[in-house]
Amino acid sequence: MAASRINYRHLHAFWAVARQGHLTRAAEQLHVSQSALSTQIRELEDRLGTPLFVREGRGLQITEEGSIVFDYAQAIFDLGAEMLATLEGSGQSLVQHLRVGSVATLSRNFQDNLFRPLLPRPDVRLTLESGSLDELLVKLRMHKLDVVLSNRAVAKDAENAWRCKRIARQAVSLIGHPELVPERFRFPRDLQGHKLVLPGSSSEVRARFDALCEEHGIKPAILAEVDDMAMLRLLARDSGALAVLPAVVVQDEIQQGVLRELMRLPGIEEHFYAITVPRRFDPPLLKTMLQAARQDTLSMTGGSTAAPVGS
């Protein structure tokens, strides 16, 4: 069958149904009737000479041939999205567009510091999205994003050739109100009697802090466990409790004297990653951002003068 005989509107209809796994939802997404969608898929099946779906009860099950067609369709539409993104970010336009996804737990200050060199440029337009890592990776795979920023690494597998580059790291600190803690904070002794605001239990930082407490025989008095860095920042500022977090998260409060970095916790760091997918042409702005990112990107508070562990 000649490729010119393929109706790509029909191929897109099939692809949408295969992704949704449901005719009704795909029809709603494409804003067409179910009957029109069914007709397009039947015509594609006639062109290909093979059934792409079989009915199982009230649902549709993709056939083996349908799975093969879906893989090709996914590659075709991914390549089309990449083409548009490449042309939009190339020299064909005066404005370069960079689409960035950031996990919801990522520090806003980290992102601001990372993007700051790009902001004064008149030829730059940024689109920033926030969500869960899984949600953002789906969009990255479909070339709806150019890069995903995360504080958790991902590994490539048989289905996804993720490129995961560490672009920064930040020591994790114990943060508190200056008037509520000794001028020279001593760990672990001075931790006793203080309520703590901690990252959520799924956090790698939290796991390492729990291990540090166990090593020193500390039973932390937990006031709150928070996954969202913006909320963790607010609680560090307003609760009166000690907080475990990278100092960059509260860099403004530290500079203003509202909070103090009591100490950097030994052996505990938060790592920041840029996740991309292989492309024939990376957006020039992405290259610029990743080349500018250094391991000290997050060192914005001027360092810690706190006493080390055991002092």
C-alpha positions in Angstrom: 0.0 0.0 0.0 1.4 3.4 -1.0 2.0 5.8 1.9 0.2 8.5 0.0 -3.1 6.5 0.4 -3.0 6.8 4.2 -5.5 9.3 5.5 -3.7 10.9 8.4 -6.9 12.3 9.9 -8.1 8.7 10.2 -4.7 7.7 11.6 -5.0 10.4 14.2 -8.5 9.2 15.1 -7.2 5.7 15.7 -4.2 7.0 17.7 -6.6 9.0 20.0 -8.8 6.0 20.6 -5.9 3.7 21.2 -4.4 6.1 23.8 -7.7 6.6 25.6 -8.7 3.0 25.3 -12.3 4.2 25.0 -14.3 5.4 22.0 -16.5 7.9 23.9 -13.6 9.6 25.7 -11.7 9.9 22.4 -14.7 11.4 20.7 -15.1 13.9 23.4 -11.4 14.8 23.2 -11.5 15.3 19.5 -15.0 17.0 19.5 -16.5 14.6 17.1 -19.4 12.1 17.3 -18.7 8.5 18.1 -20.2 7.4 14.9 -17.9 9.7 12.9 -14.9 8.4 14.8 -16.0 4.8 14.3 -16.3 5.5 10.5 -12.8 6.9 10.3 -11.3 3.9 12.1 -13.2 1.5 9.8 -11.9 3.3 6.8 -8.4 3.1 8.1 -8.8 -0.6 8.8 -10.1 -1.0 5.2 -7.0 0.8 3.9 -4.6 -1.3 6.0 -6.5 -4.5 5.3 -6.5 -5.6 9.0 -8.7 -5.0 12.1 -7.1 -2.6 14.6 -9.6 -3.2 17.5 -11.8 -6.0 18.6 -14.8 -5.5 20.9 -14.7 -7.0 24.4 -18.0 -6.3 26.2 -18.5 -2.6 26.0 -14.9 -1.8 25.5 -12.3 -2.0 22.7 -9.2 -4.2 22.8 -6.3 -3.3 20.4 -5.1 -6.1 18.2 -1.5 -7.1 17.6 -1.6 -5.3 14.2 -3.2 -2.3 15.9 -0.3 -2.2 18.4 2.2 -2.0 15.5 0.2 0.7 13.8 0.0 2.6 17.1 3.7 2.6 17.5 4.2 4.0 14.0 1.4 6.6 14.6 3.1 7.7 17.9 6.4 8.2 16.1 4.7 10.1 13.3 2.9 12.5 15.7 6.0 12.9 18.0 8.1 13.8 15.0 5.5 16.4 13.9 5.4 17.9 17.4 9.2 18.0 17.3 9.3 19.7 13.9 6.9 22.4 15.1 8.9 22.9 18.4 12.2 23.0 16.5 11.0 25.6 13.9 9.4 27.7 16.7 12.7 27.8 18.6 15.0 28.2 15.6 16.3 31.2 13.8 13.0 31.3 11.8 11.5 33.4 14.5 12.7 36.5 16.4 11.4 34.9 19.6 12.8 31.6 21.0 10.3 29.6 22.9 11.3 27.2 25.8 8.6 25.0 27.4 9.6 23.9 30.9 7.8 21.5 33.2 8.7 21.6 36.9 7.6 19.1 39.5 5.3 20.7 42.1 7.7 20.0 44.9 10.5 22.0 43.3 11.7 25.2 45.0 10.4 28.3 43.3 13.6 30.1 44.2 15.6 27.5 42.5 13.6 27.9 39.4 13.9 31.7 39.5 17.7 31.5 40.0 17.9 29.1 37.1 15.9 31.2 34.7 17.3 34.5 35.7 20.0 34.7 33.0 17.3 34.2 30.3 14.8 36.8 31.6 16.4 40.0 30.4 16.7 38.7 26.8 14.1 40.2 24.4 14.1 37.1 22.2 13.0 34.7 25.0 9.5 33.4 25.8 9.2 30.8 28.6 6.2 28.5 29.2 6.3 27.0 32.7 4.1 24.1 33.8 3.9 22.5 37.1 2.6 19.0 37.9 3.6 15.5 39.1 6.7 13.9 37.6 4.6 11.3 35.8 2.3 13.9 34.2 5.2 16.0 33.0 7.1 13.0 31.6 4.1 12.1 29.4 4.1 15.6 28.0 7.9 15.5 27.5 7.6 12.2 25.6 4.9 13.8 23.3 7.2 16.8 22.8 4.8 19.1 24.5 7.6 20.1 26.8 11.3 20.7 26.0 12.6 19.8 29.5 11.4 18.6 32.9 13.0 19.9 36.1 12.9 17.5 39.0 14.5 16.8 42.3 14.2 13.0 41.5 16.3 11.2 38.9 14.7 9.0 36.3 16.3 6.1 34.4 15.8 5.2 30.8 14.1 2.0 30.0 12.9 -0.1 27.0 10.1 2.4 26.3 11.6 5.7 27.3 15.1 7.0 26.4 15.2 9.7 29.1 18.3 11.8 29.4 18.7 12.8 33.0 21.4 15.3 33.8 22.1 16.7 37.3 22.3 20.4 37.0 22.6 21.5 40.6 22.8 20.4 44.2 22.1 22.1 47.5 23.0 21.3 51.0 20.0 20.7 53.2 19.9 22.9 56.3 18.2 23.3 59.7 16.4 26.6 59.6 14.9 28.5 62.5 13.9 31.8 63.9 16.9 33.7 65.3 15.2 34.6 68.6 14.0 31.1 69.3 17.3 29.2 69.1 20.8 29.7 70.6 23.2 31.9 68.8 25.5 29.0 68.4 23.3 26.0 67.6 24.7 22.6 68.7 23.4 19.4 67.2 22.0 17.2 68.4 21.7 18.7 71.9 19.9 21.9 71.0 17.4 20.0 68.8 15.6 18.6 71.9 12.4 20.4 72.7 11.9 21.9 69.3 9.0 21.1 67.0 10.1 20.2 63.4 8.6 20.9 60.0 9.9 18.2 57.6 9.6 17.1 54.0 7.1 14.4 53.3 7.9 10.7 53.9 8.4 10.0 50.2 11.2 12.5 50.0 14.8 11.4 49.7 15.8 14.3 51.9 13.4 13.0 54.6 14.8 9.5 54.4 18.3 10.8 55.0 17.2 13.0 57.9 15.4 10.1 59.5 18.6 8.1 59.2 20.6 10.9 60.8 18.2 11.2 63.7 18.4 7.4 64.2 22.2 7.6 64.2 22.2 10.2 67.0 19.3 8.6 68.9 17.0 11.5 68.3 13.2 11.1 68.3 12.1 14.2 66.4 9.0 16.1 67.5 7.2 16.5 64.2 4.8 19.4 63.8 4.1 19.0 60.1 5.2 16.9 57.1 5.0 18.8 53.8 5.7 17.7 50.2 5.1 21.1 48.6 8.2 23.4 48.9 6.1 26.6 48.8 4.1 25.4 51.9 7.2 24.2 53.6 8.6 27.7 53.2 5.5 29.3 54.7 5.6 27.0 57.7 9.3 27.6 58.2 8.5 31.3 58.3 5.3 31.3 60.3 5.1 28.3 62.6 8.0 28.9 64.9 9.2 25.4 64.4 12.6 24.4 63.0 12.5 23.3 59.3 14.6 20.9 57.3 15.1 22.2 53.8 17.6 23.7 51.4 18.5 27.3 52.4 17.6 28.4 48.8 14.0 27.8 49.6 14.0 30.6 52.2 16.8 32.7 50.8 14.8 35.9 51.0 13.8 35.3 54.6 17.5 34.6 55.5 18.7 37.7 53.8 16.1 39.7 55.7 17.0 38.2 59.0 13.6 36.7 59.5 15.1 33.2 59.5 18.6 31.8 60.2 20.5 28.9 58.7 21.4 27.1 61.9 23.6 24.4 60.4 24.0 22.3 57.3 23.0 18.8 57.9 25.9 16.4 57.2 25.5 14.0 54.3 22.2 15.4 53.2 21.8 17.1 49.8 19.0 17.8 47.4 19.8 17.1 43.8 18.2 18.8 40.9 17.9 17.2 37.4 17.0 18.3 33.9 15.2 15.5 32.1 15.0 15.6 28.3 14.4 13.1 25.4 16.6 12.5 22.4 15.8 15.0 19.6 17.4 15.7 16.2 17.6 19.4 17.1 17.5 20.6 20.7 16.0 24.1 21.2 18.9 26.6 21.4 17.5 28.1 24.7 17.6 24.6 26.3 21.3 24.3 25.4 21.9 27.8 26.8 20.1 27.0 30.1 21.9 23.7 30.7 25.3 25.1 29.8 24.8 28.0 32.3 23.6 25.7 35.1 26.4 25.0 37.5 26.7 22.9 40.6 26.6 26.2 42.7 23.4 27.4 41.1 21.7 27.3 44.4 24.3 28.9 46.6 22.5 32.1 47.1 22.6 32.6 50.8 26.3 33.3 51.2 27.1 30.0 53.0 26.5 28.8 56.5 28.3 30.0 59.6 26.6 27.4 61.8 28.5 25.0 64.0 29.1 21.6 62.4 27.6 18.4 63.8 28.8 17.5 67.3 30.4 20.9 68.0 
